């Protein structure tokens, strides 16, 4: 790739990141579909909520499939890793429960809930928390934040990434082959 066509680091897969963020908030739409509201007829509300559950998760499946098909693999070396099972609990209690209990009976409450959801989507995007997905947990995956090993090279050991894996722990200097789902999220190859 020439210098004129090279993208800045972290610029790739923006749509993938956004749809991964939306897939991470899809349980909220399941709760909203079940609960309903008095402002929007059930047919429209349920259809919209179903769309917000199915499309982002379908895209996530397509992204995983594309990474496998294109063999978009990286060999990653672990410096040290932090298990983030607790992030799922924080996610559940901080986001889903308050939204579920929110009264959507007036347009003002409905608009405030949508604004709060937009803030959460922005924070998940900005803080690279797009790997938060209950589907991964339900399928037995764990998410680790991996810090590359430090060495004398000033460019290594700076960027952390999320590794989705079925492993219980990761050891320092361990090498892992993973598919790239976004510039900061990888899914371990399990062949």
C-alpha positions in Angstrom: 0.0 0.0 0.0 1.4 3.3 -1.0 1.8 6.2 1.4 -1.0 8.1 -0.3 -3.5 5.3 0.2 -2.4 4.2 3.7 -5.0 4.6 6.4 -4.1 6.0 9.8 -3.8 3.4 12.6 -7.1 2.7 14.2 -9.1 4.0 11.2 -10.2 0.7 9.7 -13.3 -1.3 10.3 -15.4 1.6 11.7 -18.7 0.1 10.5 -17.7 -3.2 12.1 -17.0 -1.4 15.4 -20.3 0.4 15.3 -22.3 -2.7 14.5 -20.4 -4.6 17.3 -21.4 -1.8 19.7 -25.1 -2.1 18.6 -24.9 -5.9 19.0 -23.7 -5.4 22.5 -26.8 -3.4 23.4 -29.2 -5.8 21.6 -30.4 -7.4 24.9 -31.9 -4.0 25.8 -34.0 -4.2 22.6 -35.2 -7.7 23.6 -36.4 -6.3 27.0 -38.1 -3.3 25.3 -39.9 -5.6 22.8 -41.2 -7.7 25.7 -42.2 -4.8 27.8 -43.6 -2.6 25.0 -44.8 1.0 25.5 -48.0 3.0 25.2 -46.6 5.4 22.5 -45.8 3.1 19.6 -48.0 0.2 18.5 -46.7 -3.2 19.3 -46.2 -4.3 15.7 -43.9 -1.4 14.9 -42.1 -1.5 18.3 -41.5 -5.3 18.2 -40.4 -5.1 14.5 -37.9 -2.3 15.3 -36.6 -4.1 18.4 -36.2 -7.4 16.4 -34.3 -5.5 13.7 -32.0 -4.0 16.3 -31.3 -7.5 17.7 -31.0 -9.4 14.5 -29.1 -7.1 12.2 -26.1 -6.2 14.4 -25.6 -9.8 15.6 -26.0 -11.1 12.0 -23.3 -8.6 10.9 -21.1 -9.8 13.8 -21.5 -13.3 12.5 -20.7 -12.1 8.9 -17.6 -10.3 10.2 -16.4 -13.5 11.9 -17.1 -15.5 8.7 -15.3 -12.9 6.5 -12.3 -12.9 8.8 -12.1 -16.7 8.6 -12.7 -16.7 4.8 -10.1 -14.0 4.2 -7.7 -15.6 6.7 -7.4 -12.2 8.4 -5.3 -13.8 11.2 -2.6 -12.3 13.4 -0.2 -13.9 15.7 -0.4 -12.1 19.0 2.1 -12.3 21.8 0.8 -11.8 25.3 2.7 -9.5 27.7 0.1 -9.8 30.4 -3.6 -10.3 30.2 -6.6 -9.2 32.3 -9.8 -11.2 32.4 -12.9 -9.0 32.1 -15.7 -11.3 33.1 -16.6 -8.6 35.6 -17.2 -6.1 32.7 -20.3 -8.2 31.7 -21.8 -7.8 35.2 -21.0 -4.0 35.2 -22.6 -3.8 31.7 -25.7 -5.6 32.9 -26.3 -3.7 36.0 -25.2 -0.3 34.7 -27.0 -0.3 31.4 -29.7 -2.9 31.0 -31.5 -2.8 34.4 -32.0 1.0 34.5 -33.2 1.1 30.9 -35.6 -1.7 31.5 -37.2 0.0 34.4 -37.4 3.3 32.5 -41.0 4.5 31.9 -41.4 5.0 28.2 -45.0 6.2 28.6 -44.4 9.7 27.3 -42.5 11.1 24.4 -40.2 13.0 26.8 -39.2 9.8 28.6 -38.8 8.0 25.3 -36.6 10.7 23.9 -34.5 10.8 27.1 -34.0 7.0 26.9 -32.9 7.2 23.3 -30.5 10.0 24.2 -29.1 8.0 27.0 -28.7 5.0 24.6 -26.9 7.2 22.2 -24.5 8.3 25.0 -23.8 4.7 25.8 -23.2 3.7 22.2 -20.8 6.6 21.9 -19.0 5.6 25.2 -18.8 1.9 24.0 -17.4 3.2 20.7 -14.9 5.7 22.2 -13.7 3.4 25.0 -13.3 0.4 22.6 -15.8 -1.7 24.5 -17.4 -3.1 21.4 -16.4 -6.6 22.4 -19.0 -6.6 25.2 -21.5 -9.1 23.9 -23.7 -11.5 25.9 -23.6 -13.8 23.0 -19.9 -14.4 23.5 -20.5 -15.1 27.2 -23.4 -17.5 26.4 -21.2 -19.4 24.0 -18.5 -19.9 26.6 -16.0 -17.3 25.6 -14.0 -15.1 27.8 -12.6 -11.6 27.0 -9.1 -10.6 28.0 -7.5 -7.3 27.6 -4.0 -8.1 26.4 -1.0 -5.9 26.9 1.8 -6.8 24.4 5.2 -7.6 25.9 7.5 -4.6 26.4 10.8 -4.6 24.8 13.4 -2.2 23.6 11.3 -1.2 20.6 9.5 2.1 21.4 6.5 1.1 19.3 5.6 -2.3 20.9 3.8 -2.8 24.2 1.8 0.4 23.7 -1.5 -0.8 22.2 -3.7 -3.1 24.1 -6.4 -5.2 22.4 -9.3 -7.5 23.4 -8.9 -11.2 22.8 -12.1 -13.3 22.8 -11.1 -16.9 23.6 -12.4 -20.0 25.3 -9.2 -20.2 27.4 -9.4 -19.7 31.1 -6.1 -17.9 31.4 -3.3 -16.5 29.2 0.4 -16.7 30.2 3.1 -14.1 29.6 4.9 -14.5 26.3 2.3 -17.0 25.1 1.5 -16.7 21.3 -2.0 -16.8 20.1 -3.3 -16.9 16.6 -6.5 -14.9 16.2 -8.9 -13.5 13.7 -9.1 -9.8 13.5 -12.7 -8.6 14.1 -11.7 -4.9 14.4 -8.4 -3.1 14.9 -8.6 -3.8 18.6 -10.7 -7.0 18.9 -9.5 -10.5 18.0 -11.2 -13.9 18.2 -8.8 -16.8 18.8 -8.6 -19.3 16.0 -10.1 -22.6 17.2 -9.4 -25.2 14.6 
